[in-house]
């Protein structure tokens, strides 16, 4: 993977022992206009959407899952931009989320836009896979007034759910080879220690935008 994608998970999960190919190789790769900095193929888009809880049928039976339609909308915008504006082949772009309800909602929205071959996976099912570009929808969201200033571990487990699973975070952050776009509510995510460090890292890299800033970068896509 691109060394800039590798940098945070290597430090956070592998004590800086995760190796990548020489950075010289990546200088010849296609530079997407989506990036705020051409040499850093990372972007976090802050979206303060509303999560919904609903029952979803799985192989294990019905379970409570979550979706966030504001994030679905922005995932579709980014996917459309990558495929139609940047001319990326659909097999090179994968959408990931930790919730089956969100996976279904994104897949349905992409099909309505004519992307019949779009692939949307849960993070768990993506283990072992790798794609050039990954769009990761984190789903969980709360209004600012409900976010604790000093959240307990129990509060985080209840209000962030799978997002607090460090193994799943690691998997989601290490599937992309050439570019990673994360969509989520940074005010809630930074309640978790790992996400807090990731957001600090992205801030230092200048790779965070709000939903309006993302729309500006996407133009008419």
Secondary structure as UniProt FT lines:
FT   HELIX           3..13
FT   TURN            15..16
FT   HELIX           23..26
FT   TURN            27..28
FT   TURN            33..34
FT   TURN            38..39
FT   STRAND          42..46
FT   STRAND          51..58
FT   TURN            59..60
FT   STRAND          61..68
FT   HELIX           69..80
FT   HELIX           81..85
FT   HELIX           90..92
FT   STRAND          93..97
FT   HELIX           100..112
FT   TURN            113..114
FT   TURN            116..117
FT   STRAND          119..122
FT   HELIX           124..126
FT   TURN            127..128
FT   STRAND          131..137
FT   HELIX           144..146
FT   TURN            149..150
FT   HELIX           153..160
FT   HELIX           161..164
FT   HELIX           166..173
FT   STRAND          176..184
FT   HELIX           186..189
FT   TURN            190..191
FT   HELIX           193..205
FT   STRAND          208..210
FT   HELIX           211..218
FT   TURN            219..220
//
